[in-house]
Amino acid sequence: MAGTKRANIKIGAQVSIVLKQDQNTGSLTEGVVQKILTNSPNHPHGIKVRLESGQVGRVKLIH
């Protein structure tokens, strides 16, 4: 499932995000959603979240 819709993402969900510094390479980081940072219902590049590890990025995949 793609991470462009806020309604698809729940706190505690296992997701893959792309970190700001990895946007050029597109490498993904996996983790569990701690907080949803994007307020709008959709975002073309993915909803921004904070993982439990403290990393912040845009959701590319929801597991």
Backbone bond lengths (Angstrom), bond angles and torsions (degrees), N, CA, C in turn:
res aa  C-N    CA-C-N  psi(-1)  N-CA   C-N-CA  omega(-1)  CA-C   N-CA-C  phi
1 M - - - 1.455 - - 1.531 108.80 -
2 A 1.295 115.95 137.13 1.469 120.64 -179.30 1.522 110.56 -78.46
3 G 1.322 115.61 152.91 1.456 120.82 -176.72 1.508 114.69 -99.29
4 T 1.346 117.83 31.54 1.462 120.16 -177.80 1.524 112.58 -91.08
5 K 1.341 118.39 -12.41 1.471 121.94 179.75 1.520 109.69 -109.74
6 R 1.338 115.64 126.56 1.460 121.36 -178.29 1.529 111.88 -61.98
7 A 1.339 117.20 -34.55 1.468 121.98 -177.13 1.532 111.95 -63.96
8 N 1.336 117.77 -24.18 1.465 121.33 -179.09 1.525 113.13 -78.35
9 I 1.329 117.34 -15.12 1.466 121.46 -171.71 1.520 109.46 -105.90
10 K 1.323 115.48 127.32 1.461 121.39 179.56 1.528 109.29 -120.16
11 I 1.329 116.11 150.65 1.462 121.06 173.46 1.527 107.38 -60.75
12 G 1.321 116.64 133.81 1.465 121.21 -179.09 1.518 113.83 91.14
13 A 1.333 117.30 -2.65 1.469 121.04 179.75 1.527 110.39 -76.97
14 Q 1.326 116.14 146.31 1.462 122.70 175.85 1.530 107.33 -85.13
15 V 1.337 116.56 122.49 1.466 120.97 -175.87 1.535 110.67 -136.63
16 S 1.325 115.08 165.08 1.463 122.53 169.32 1.520 107.10 -114.60
17 I 1.335 116.08 128.14 1.460 120.63 -179.29 1.526 109.53 -120.63
18 V 1.333 115.18 161.07 1.459 120.96 170.93 1.526 106.36 -109.87
19 L 1.322 115.72 123.36 1.459 121.80 179.22 1.517 109.86 -75.96
20 K 1.338 117.02 157.79 1.465 121.99 -178.76 1.531 110.95 -54.11
21 Q 1.335 116.98 -45.40 1.467 120.06 -177.28 1.535 112.48 -73.28
22 D 1.343 117.50 -13.25 1.466 121.03 179.82 1.522 113.06 -101.07
23 Q 1.343 118.04 6.23 1.463 120.14 -175.91 1.530 112.02 -62.31
24 N 1.333 117.86 -33.30 1.471 120.32 179.46 1.522 111.21 -69.71
25 T 1.335 117.11 -41.31 1.463 120.87 -177.61 1.520 111.71 -85.11
26 G 1.333 116.91 -27.59 1.458 120.48 -178.90 1.519 113.58 78.16
27 S 1.336 118.06 12.40 1.468 119.36 -179.75 1.523 110.31 -70.88
28 L 1.333 116.00 140.56 1.453 122.23 -172.90 1.519 111.79 -101.22
29 T 1.319 115.53 149.63 1.456 123.51 176.35 1.523 107.38 -121.11
30 E 1.335 116.93 129.42 1.461 120.40 -179.52 1.516 110.53 -95.41
31 G 1.337 115.38 149.43 1.447 120.19 177.14 1.514 111.47 -179.37
32 V 1.343 114.31 -174.90 1.461 122.10 -177.92 1.530 108.55 -110.53
33 V 1.339 116.45 132.29 1.467 122.21 -176.49 1.525 110.10 -67.01
34 Q 1.338 115.76 125.08 1.460 121.69 174.03 1.528 110.48 -97.76
35 K 1.352 116.19 -41.01 1.463 121.05 -177.58 1.524 109.57 -149.58
36 I 1.333 116.38 142.12 1.463 122.26 175.04 1.521 107.26 -95.16
37 L 1.339 117.24 122.39 1.460 121.81 -173.51 1.525 113.74 -97.75
38 T 1.336 118.28 -23.00 1.466 121.49 179.50 1.523 109.52 -83.70
39 N 1.336 116.72 129.68 1.466 120.80 -179.75 1.519 113.32 -88.57
40 S 1.335 117.93 -28.46 1.464 119.90 -176.29 1.535 109.92 -72.69
41 P 1.348 117.85 152.22 1.469 120.55 -177.09 1.519 114.19 -68.42
42 N 1.343 117.67 -23.98 1.473 122.01 179.33 1.520 109.52 -137.06
43 H 1.337 115.76 152.11 1.467 120.60 171.76 1.526 107.19 -148.82
44 P 1.340 117.89 126.63 1.470 120.56 -174.09 1.531 114.07 -61.87
45 H 1.333 118.32 -27.04 1.468 120.69 -178.64 1.515 112.86 -96.97
46 G 1.318 117.41 -0.78 1.457 121.50 -179.08 1.522 111.10 112.70
47 I 1.319 115.12 150.28 1.465 121.83 179.44 1.524 108.80 -75.31
48 K 1.329 117.15 133.88 1.464 121.40 -179.37 1.527 109.32 -82.37
49 V 1.341 115.62 130.48 1.467 121.40 -179.63 1.524 110.26 -134.87
50 R 1.339 114.88 161.33 1.467 121.77 169.73 1.521 106.88 -108.96
51 L 1.325 116.28 129.23 1.463 121.11 177.24 1.522 109.87 -83.69
52 E 1.342 116.01 165.70 1.466 120.98 177.57 1.527 111.40 -61.34
53 S 1.339 116.83 -23.72 1.468 121.60 177.61 1.530 112.10 -76.77
54 G 1.355 117.14 -9.18 1.454 121.77 -179.41 1.520 113.36 95.66
55 Q 1.329 117.88 -7.20 1.468 121.04 179.88 1.528 109.61 -74.98
56 V 1.339 115.98 144.39 1.463 122.18 -179.24 1.524 108.61 -119.30
57 G 1.335 115.56 133.43 1.459 119.80 178.17 1.512 110.48 -168.48
58 R 1.329 114.76 -178.06 1.468 120.75 -178.75 1.524 109.90 -100.40
59 V 1.337 114.88 135.92 1.468 121.56 -176.26 1.521 109.94 -70.87
60 K 1.327 115.96 127.55 1.464 122.11 175.13 1.530 111.07 -107.00
61 L 1.325 117.48 -36.21 1.473 121.64 -179.68 1.520 109.64 -138.31
62 I 1.334 115.57 142.95 1.453 121.81 172.60 1.533 106.56 -111.96
63 H 1.316 116.98 126.06 1.476 120.54 -176.76 1.519 111.70 -90.97
